[in-house]
């Protein structure tokens, strides 16, 4: 759900300068909506897709709560399927949303508010109507008791007023923010009558009440969770839902070890797998069922921004507070060697926090970017103005003495000298020690060459692999030196940037400011993004932020791929049109009865 909140980005229609704008069936920032008011379904679905079947899916780690909205516990996979939002994003338009719980939406011309008219037929799973009071309650509950993400995301939403049982108005505060109408459109709506009298912040294994296409059917704590399609789902015939949510049951089976999970998939313990490890994709998908056509292996292109995956420094730690130290440590990662020897050449080096999009900084700053950067001279790295950021490159041999010599010079200039074989801070006498905290064992083979290179510089390096629960707790408390940090990005970034890099998030437990950035210049650039007055201004401000983040060397950029790597047992069909911004397995594919029977017969016959 959080990922969806980020991906929809900034979207709204051009409106009059003052007063409430015209009520519409959807919102889009750039031009007219693709789908008219009388549209019957999205193009990337099969409106006649059959319903039925149990689908088994893989989940990693474990879970101990069915409430995904707070920071306590590890929440179960798939919980967003329980809830409807006010609007539904289109997966084939970059900036568009259409009414789900909402029939009509109107944005004030001065961007001071947005008003939603709810569908009178909307119902909770217990039959009670979804009302404006539920919507207003949801905002206040999430801001007061939800995870830190919600407080940052809705920081500029002053209040929500239920004007009538089916009309709700959100009023905004501060500078007028073009993103807020669509942010509110993605608000998950919770039932007031259910949560009143319950402890929202506590972990719970009691299935919560929702209004969405699925309800929880069976809970096997830590092992599996099963969702059942709501046959009489109130919104099943809406245009935004037609042809979607076709599986009768979805069961998420939990595996702690990825190797065990893959073997379970080969043994048909679950049906669909998205592979994230290049080596496994290249070497482990050669089992008999695949050769016989019982399992399909595919690579599907996508148009999604890939954001930033990296080894992220916790600059709350004293050894990482000097950017020269961070830059030096980044020189120990030989991507070219790793891509050739570990990833089978499948990846591209990431050189932007907004990779695979037009938001990524390129070349030297443009005049539009300098408008935001020049007032910050003296507060941001000089390299921002002088050079384009390019990740260090090697010959792929794994023995780049040139980069290690460069790293040593940087460490020397930062006051770190080798003494008795240990890299030592000249001013304090403390030796450099670093721990990589990992939850995915696959990263150990990536870190190992870096560990050796750092040890050659006199650094003591440890690698600690922990289970999911311990990892989550340590992330919440910022108890780590270096982690694998990931920040997904949308085509139109906005409020979420405060949670990623904003000063106010740095000390808030559970925030996604994993790095611990407290920088007034970065805060100003984030505000320029949030309050951009045009698409061109948004792009320029985002590229400016990208440059400043890169030249501060907060992370060691990893890699990205612009496609989905999937494998599935041959019992499914999917729409002819692939959504540009979504794989869509859970909500647009369906169980093909003929394929399913053929697969069963083939397996039964020993094929």
C-alpha positions in Angstrom: 0.0 0.0 0.0 2.8 2.4 0.9 4.5 1.6 -2.4 1.2 2.5 -4.2 0.9 5.8 -2.3 4.4 6.7 -3.6 3.9 5.6 -7.2 0.8 7.6 -8.0 2.6 10.9 -7.3 1.3 14.4 -8.2 -1.9 14.4 -10.2 -4.8 16.9 -10.5 -6.9 18.7 -13.1 -6.5 22.4 -14.2 -9.1 24.3 -12.2 -10.4 27.8 -11.8 -8.4 30.3 -9.7 -10.9 30.5 -6.9 -13.6 28.5 -5.3 -14.4 24.8 -5.6 -13.6 23.4 -9.1 -16.0 21.3 -11.2 -16.8 17.8 -9.8 -15.1 15.1 -11.9 -14.9 11.3 -12.1 -11.1 11.5 -11.7 -8.0 13.7 -11.6 -5.0 14.1 -13.8 -2.2 16.7 -13.6 -1.3 16.8 -17.3 -4.2 17.2 -19.8 -7.4 15.3 -20.1 -7.9 11.9 -18.5 -7.5 8.9 -20.8 -10.7 7.4 -19.6 -14.0 9.3 -20.0 -16.8 9.4 -17.3 -18.6 6.5 -18.9 -15.6 4.2 -19.3 -16.4 0.6 -18.4 -13.0 -0.9 -17.6 -9.2 -0.2 -17.9 -7.6 -1.3 -21.1 -5.1 -3.6 -19.3 -7.7 -5.9 -17.9 -10.0 -8.6 -19.4 -13.5 -7.5 -18.4 -14.7 -11.0 -18.9 -12.0 -12.8 -17.0 -13.5 -15.8 -15.1 -13.4 -15.9 -11.3 -12.2 -18.8 -9.3 -9.3 -20.9 -7.9 -6.8 -20.9 -5.1 -3.5 -19.3 -5.8 -0.5 -19.9 -3.5 2.1 -17.2 -3.2 5.5 -16.9 -1.4 6.2 -14.5 1.4 9.5 -14.1 3.3 10.3 -14.1 7.0 7.3 -14.2 9.3 4.5 -12.1 10.6 2.8 -11.4 14.0 0.2 -8.8 13.2 -2.7 -8.1 10.8 -2.4 -4.4 11.3 -0.1 -2.9 8.6 -0.7 0.7 9.6 1.6 0.9 12.7 5.2 0.3 13.4 4.6 -2.5 15.9 5.2 -6.1 14.8 5.8 -7.6 11.4 2.6 -7.3 9.4 1.2 -10.1 7.1 1.6 -9.9 3.4 -1.4 -8.8 1.3 -3.3 -6.7 3.9 -3.9 -3.9 1.4 -6.4 -6.2 -0.3 -8.8 -5.6 2.6 -9.2 -1.9 2.1 -10.6 0.5 -0.5 -9.1 3.9 -1.0 -11.0 7.0 -2.1 -9.5 6.9 -5.6 -7.9 4.2 -7.7 -4.8 4.9 -9.8 -4.6 4.0 -13.5 -1.6 1.7 -14.3 -1.3 2.9 -17.8 -1.2 6.6 -17.2 1.6 8.4 -15.4 -0.6 10.8 -13.4 -4.2 9.7 -13.2 -6.7 8.4 -10.7 -10.4 7.5 -10.9 -13.2 7.2 -8.3 -13.4 4.1 -6.2 -15.1 4.9 -2.9 -15.7 8.2 -4.5 -18.2 9.1 -7.2 -17.1 12.7 -7.7 -14.1 14.8 -6.6 -13.7 18.6 -6.7 -10.5 20.5 -6.0 -10.6 24.2 -4.9 -9.2 26.5 -7.5 -6.7 27.9 -4.9 -5.7 24.4 -3.9 -6.8 25.0 -0.3 -9.1 22.0 -0.1 -10.6 19.0 -1.9 -14.1 17.6 -1.6 -15.2 14.0 -2.2 -18.7 12.7 -2.8 -18.8 9.1 -1.6 -20.8 6.4 -3.4 -23.9 5.6 -1.4 -23.6 1.9 -2.2 -20.2 1.5 -0.6 -20.3 -1.0 2.2 -18.0 -2.6 4.8 -17.9 -6.3 4.9 -20.3 -6.4 7.8 -22.9 -4.6 5.6 -22.7 -1.2 7.3 -22.3 1.8 4.9 -19.0 3.6 4.4 -19.5 7.2 5.4 -17.8 10.5 5.5 -17.3 10.1 9.2 -15.2 6.9 8.4 -13.0 8.9 6.0 -12.4 11.8 8.5 -11.8 9.3 11.3 -9.2 7.4 9.1 -7.1 10.6 8.5 -7.0 11.5 12.2 -6.3 7.9 13.3 -3.4 7.4 10.9 -1.9 10.8 11.8 -2.2 10.3 15.5 -1.4 6.6 15.9 -0.2 5.3 12.5 3.4 4.7 11.4 5.6 7.8 11.0 5.1 7.6 7.3 1.5 8.8 7.6 2.3 11.8 9.8 4.8 13.0 7.2 2.7 12.2 4.2 -0.4 14.0 5.6 1.6 16.8 7.4 -0.1 19.5 5.4 -3.6 18.2 5.7 -5.2 20.4 8.4 -8.5 18.6 8.9 -11.2 16.5 7.4 -14.9 17.6 7.8 -17.8 15.3 7.2 -20.2 17.8 5.5 -22.9 15.1 5.1 -23.1 11.3 5.4 -21.6 11.0 2.0 -19.6 14.2 1.5 -16.2 14.9 3.1 -13.9 17.9 2.7 -10.2 18.0 3.4 -8.6 21.4 4.2 -4.9 22.0 3.6 -2.5 24.2 5.5 0.8 25.9 4.7 1.9 26.6 1.1 -0.4 25.4 -1.5 0.6 21.9 -2.5 -0.4 20.5 -5.8 0.2 16.9 -4.6 -2.2 16.9 -1.7 -5.5 16.3 -3.5 -4.1 13.0 -5.0 -2.4 12.0 -1.8 -5.7 12.2 0.0 -7.3 10.3 -2.9 -5.1 7.3 -1.9 -6.1 7.5 1.8 -6.9 3.9 3.1 -10.3 4.2 4.6 -10.9 2.4 8.0 -14.2 1.6 9.7 -14.8 4.0 12.7 -17.3 1.6 14.3 -14.8 -1.2 14.3 -11.7 0.6 15.6 -13.4 2.6 18.3 -12.7 0.8 21.6 -9.8 -1.2 20.1 -6.1 -0.4 20.6 -5.0 0.6 17.1 -1.3 0.6 18.0 -1.2 -2.9 19.4 -0.3 -6.0 17.3 -3.3 -8.2 16.6 -4.1 -11.5 14.9 -7.8 -10.7 14.9 -8.9 -10.3 11.2 -9.8 -6.6 10.9 -12.9 -5.3 9.1 -12.5 -3.9 5.6 -14.5 -2.9 2.6 -12.2 -4.2 -0.2 -12.3 -7.1 -2.6 -10.9 -9.6 -0.2 -11.3 -10.6 3.5 -9.1 -12.7 5.7 -10.1 -16.4 5.6 -7.5 -18.3 7.6 -4.7 -17.2 9.8 -1.8 -19.6 10.6 0.5 -17.2 12.6 4.0 -16.9 11.1 3.3 -19.7 8.6 0.6 -18.5 6.2 -2.4 -16.2 5.7 -5.3 -16.8 3.4 -7.6 -14.2 1.8 -11.0 -15.0 0.4 -12.6 -13.0 -2.4 -15.7 -11.2 -1.2 -18.3 -12.6 -3.6 -20.8 -9.8 -2.9 -18.1 -7.1 -2.8 -20.0 -3.8 -3.2 -17.5 -2.4 -5.8 -17.1 -5.5 -8.0 -18.9 -3.9 -11.0 -17.2 -0.5 -10.9 -15.2 0.5 -14.0 -12.0 0.7 -11.9 -12.6 -2.9 -10.7 -14.1 -4.6 -13.7 -11.9 -7.6 -14.8 -9.8 -7.4 -11.6 -9.5 -9.5 -8.4 -10.2 -12.8 -10.2 -8.8 -15.4 -7.8 -11.2 -16.8 -5.2 -8.5 -17.4 -2.7 -5.0 -16.1 -2.2 -2.7 -17.9 0.3 0.7 -16.4 1.2 3.1 -19.2 2.4 6.0 -18.0 4.5 9.6 -19.1 4.0 12.6 -17.9 6.0 15.2 -19.0 3.5 15.1 -18.1 -0.2 16.8 -21.3 -1.2 14.1 -23.3 0.5 11.5 -21.2 -1.1 12.8 -21.8 -4.6 12.9 -25.6 -4.0 9.3 -25.3 -2.7 8.3 -23.5 -5.9 9.9 -26.3 -8.0 7.9 -28.8 -6.0 4.7 -26.9 -6.7 4.2 -25.7 -3.1 3.2 -22.3 -4.6 2.3 -21.0 -8.0 4.0 -17.8 -8.8 7.5 -16.4 -8.1 9.2 -13.1 -9.0 12.9 -13.6 -8.9 15.2 -10.8 -7.6 18.5 -12.6 -7.6 20.4 -12.6 -11.0 22.5 -15.7 -10.2 19.5 -17.7 -9.3 17.6 -16.6 -12.4 20.5 -17.5 -14.6 21.4 -20.9 -13.0 18.6 -22.4 -10.9 15.6 -22.3 -13.3 16.6 -25.4 -15.2 14.4 -28.0 -13.5 12.3 -30.7 -15.3 8.9 -28.9 -15.0 10.2 -25.9 -16.8 11.7 -28.0 -19.6 8.4 -29.7 -20.0 6.5 -26.5 -20.2 4.7 -27.0 -16.9 6.4 -23.9 -15.6 6.7 -20.7 -17.6 9.8 -18.5 -17.2 9.5 -14.9 -18.6 11.1 -11.5 -18.5 8.6 -8.6 -18.9 9.7 -5.1 -19.5 8.3 -2.3 -17.3 8.3 1.5 -17.3 8.6 2.0 -13.6 11.3 4.3 -12.1 13.8 2.2 -10.3 14.8 4.6 -7.6 17.8 4.0 -5.4 19.0 0.7 -4.0 22.3 1.0 -2.1 24.6 0.3 0.8 23.4 3.1 3.0 25.5 4.7 5.7 24.0 5.6 9.0 25.6 9.1 9.4 24.4 9.2 13.0 27.6 7.1 13.6 30.7 9.3 14.1 32.8 7.4 11.6 30.5 8.3 8.7 30.0 12.0 9.3 32.7 13.2 6.9 31.6 12.9 3.3 35.2 12.1 2.3 35.1 9.0 4.4 31.9 7.9 2.8 33.3 8.6 -0.7 36.4 6.6 0.1 34.3 3.6 1.2 32.2 3.8 -1.9 35.4 3.2 -3.9 35.7 -0.3 -2.5 32.7 -1.6 -4.4 33.7 -3.0 -7.8 30.4 -3.1 -9.6 31.9 -4.3 -12.9 33.4 -7.3 -11.2 30.2 -8.1 -9.3 28.0 -7.7 -12.4 30.2 -10.1 -14.4 30.8 -12.7 -11.8 27.8 -12.6 -9.6 25.0 -11.1 -11.7 25.7 -12.6 -15.1 25.7 -9.1 -16.6 22.0 -8.5 -16.0 22.2 -5.2 -14.2 23.0 -1.5 -14.8 24.8 0.6 -12.2 22.6 3.1 -10.5 23.8 6.7 -10.7 20.7 8.5 -9.6 18.2 8.5 -6.8 15.5 8.7 -9.5 17.0 6.2 -12.0 15.1 5.1 -15.1 13.2 8.4 -15.3 13.4 11.9 -16.7 13.9 13.1 -13.1 17.4 11.8 -12.9 20.2 14.5 -13.0 22.2 14.4 -16.2 25.3 16.4 -17.2 25.9 19.8 -15.5 23.0 21.6 -13.9 20.6 23.4 -16.3 19.6 27.0 -15.8 16.3 25.8 -14.3 18.2 23.7 -11.7 20.6 26.5 -10.9 17.6 28.6 -9.9 17.3 26.2 -6.9 21.0 25.4 -6.4 22.8 28.8 -6.5 21.1 30.2 -3.4 22.5 27.2 -1.6 26.2 27.8 -2.5 28.4 27.2 0.5 25.8 24.8 2.0 26.1 22.1 -0.6 29.1 20.3 -2.2 30.9 22.4 -4.8 31.0 19.3 -7.1 27.3 19.9 -7.6 28.1 22.8 -9.8 31.4 21.6 -11.4 30.8 18.0 -12.4 28.2 15.4 -13.4 28.1 12.5 -10.9 29.4 9.3 -12.3 29.9 6.2 -10.3 33.5 4.9 -10.2 34.3 2.3 -12.8 36.8 -0.5 -13.0 38.1 -3.0 -15.5 36.2 -5.8 -13.7 39.2 -7.6 -12.5 38.4 -7.2 -8.8 41.8 -5.7 -8.2 41.5 -2.0 -8.7 44.5 -0.6 -6.9 43.8 2.8 -8.5 40.5 3.2 -6.6 42.1 1.9 -3.4 44.9 4.5 -3.7 42.2 7.2 -4.3 40.3 5.9 -1.2 43.5 6.1 0.9 44.1 9.7 -0.1 40.5 10.7 0.8 40.8 9.0 4.2 44.1 10.7 4.8 42.6 14.1 4.1 39.8 13.3 6.5 42.3 12.6 9.3 42.2 8.8 9.2 45.7 7.2 9.3 46.9 3.6 9.5 48.4 2.9 12.9 49.6 -0.6 13.8 47.7 -1.9 10.9 44.4 -0.2 11.9 42.8 2.8 10.3 42.7 5.3 13.2 41.1 8.7 13.7 44.1 11.1 14.3 42.0 13.4 16.6 40.3 10.7 18.8 42.5 7.6 18.5 39.4 5.5 17.6 39.8 2.8 15.0 37.5 2.4 12.1 35.0 -0.4 12.6 32.0 -1.1 10.3 29.2 -3.6 10.5 27.0 -4.5 7.5 23.6 -5.4 8.8 21.9 -7.8 6.4 18.6 -9.7 6.3 19.1 -11.2 2.8 21.9 -13.8 2.8 22.3 -13.2 -1.0 24.0 -9.8 -0.3 26.8 -11.5 1.7 28.6 -12.5 -1.5 28.4 -8.9 -2.7 29.8 -7.5 0.5 32.6 -10.0 0.8 34.9 -8.4 -1.8 34.2 -5.0 -0.3 35.1 -6.4 3.1 38.5 -7.5 1.8 39.1 -4.2 0.1 38.2 -2.3 3.3 40.4 -4.5 5.4 43.3 -3.6 3.0 42.7 0.0 4.1 43.0 -1.0 7.7 39.3 -1.1 8.5 37.7 -3.8 10.7 34.6 -5.0 8.9 31.9 -7.4 10.2 28.9 -8.8 8.4 25.9 -9.6 10.5 22.9 -11.5 9.1 19.7 -11.3 11.3 16.1 -12.6 10.9 13.3 -10.3 9.7 12.0 -9.4 13.1 15.3 -8.4 14.5 16.1 -6.5 11.3 12.9 -4.5 11.4 13.5 -3.6 15.1 17.0 -2.5 14.5 15.9 -0.4 11.5 13.2 1.3 13.6 15.8 2.2 16.2 18.5 3.2 13.7 20.8 0.6 15.3 23.2 -0.2 12.4 26.2 1.1 10.6 25.5 0.1 7.0 22.3 -1.5 5.5 21.0 -2.3 2.1 18.7 0.7 1.8 16.0 1.1 -0.9 13.9 4.1 -1.8 11.4 3.6 -4.6 10.4 6.7 -6.5 7.3 7.8 -8.5 7.2 9.7 -11.8 6.2 12.7 -9.7 7.9 12.8 -6.2 6.4 14.8 -3.4 5.7 14.6 0.3 7.3 11.2 0.7 10.7 12.9 0.2 10.4 14.5 3.6 10.3 11.0 5.1 13.3 9.9 3.0 15.7 12.8 3.5 14.0 15.4 5.7 15.5 16.7 8.9 12.3 16.2 10.9 12.3 12.4 10.1 16.0 11.8 11.1 15.2 11.1 14.7 11.7 9.7 14.4 11.8 5.9 15.1 10.5 3.9 12.2 11.0 6.7 9.6 12.6 5.9 6.2 15.4 8.5 6.7 17.7 5.6 7.3 20.7 7.7 6.6 20.0 10.2 9.3 20.1 13.3 7.1 19.7 16.7 8.8 20.5 19.3 6.2 18.7 22.6 5.9 19.7 22.9 2.2 18.1 19.5 1.4 15.0 20.5 3.3 14.7 23.5 1.1 15.1 21.4 -2.1 12.4 19.0 -0.8 10.0 22.0 -0.4 10.7 23.1 -3.9 9.6 19.7 -5.1 6.5 19.6 -3.0 5.4 23.1 -3.9 6.4 23.1 -7.6 4.1 25.2 -9.7 4.6 23.2 -12.9 5.9 20.0 -14.2 9.0 21.7 -15.6 9.7 23.2 -12.1 9.1 19.8 -10.5 11.6 18.1 -12.8 14.2 20.8 -12.2 13.8 20.8 -8.4 14.0 17.0 -8.4 17.2 16.9 -10.5 18.7 19.5 -8.1 17.9 17.4 -5.1 19.3 14.3 -6.9 22.7 16.1 -7.4 22.9 17.2 -3.8 22.2 13.7 -2.5 24.6 12.1 -4.8 27.5 14.5 -4.1 27.1 14.1 -0.4 28.0 10.4 -0.8 25.3 9.2 1.6 25.2 5.8 -0.1 27.1 3.4 -2.2 24.8 3.0 -5.2 23.9 -0.5 -6.2 22.2 -1.6 -9.5 18.9 -1.8 -11.2 17.0 -3.7 -13.9 14.1 -2.5 -16.0 12.1 -5.7 -16.2 10.2 -8.2 -14.1 11.7 -11.7 -13.9 8.8 -14.1 -13.3 8.2 -17.8 -13.2 4.8 -19.5 -12.7 3.1 -22.9 -13.0 1.2 -23.0 -16.3 -2.3 -22.6 -15.0 -2.9 -18.8 -15.6 -3.8 -16.4 -18.4 -3.4 -12.7 -18.4 -4.7 -9.7 -20.4 -3.4 -9.1 -23.9 -2.4 -5.5 -22.9 0.4 -5.2 -20.3 0.0 -2.2 -17.9 3.0 0.0 -18.3 3.5 0.6 -14.6 2.4 -2.7 -13.1 2.9 -6.4 -13.4 -0.7 -6.9 -12.3 -0.5 -10.6 -11.3 -2.7 -10.4 -8.2 -5.4 -8.2 -9.7 -5.5 -8.7 -13.5 -4.5 -12.4 -14.2 -6.9 -15.3 -13.8 -6.9 -19.0 -13.4 -7.4 -20.6 -16.8 -9.5 -23.8 -16.3 -8.3 -25.5 -19.5 -4.6 -24.9 -18.7 -5.1 -25.9 -15.1 -6.7 -29.2 -16.1 -4.0 -29.9 -18.7 -1.3 -29.3 -16.1 -3.0 -31.6 -13.6 -3.3 -34.3 -16.2 0.3 -33.9 -17.3 1.6 -34.2 -13.7 -0.7 -37.1 -12.9 0.4 -38.9 -16.0 4.0 -38.5 -15.0 4.8 -35.9 -17.6 
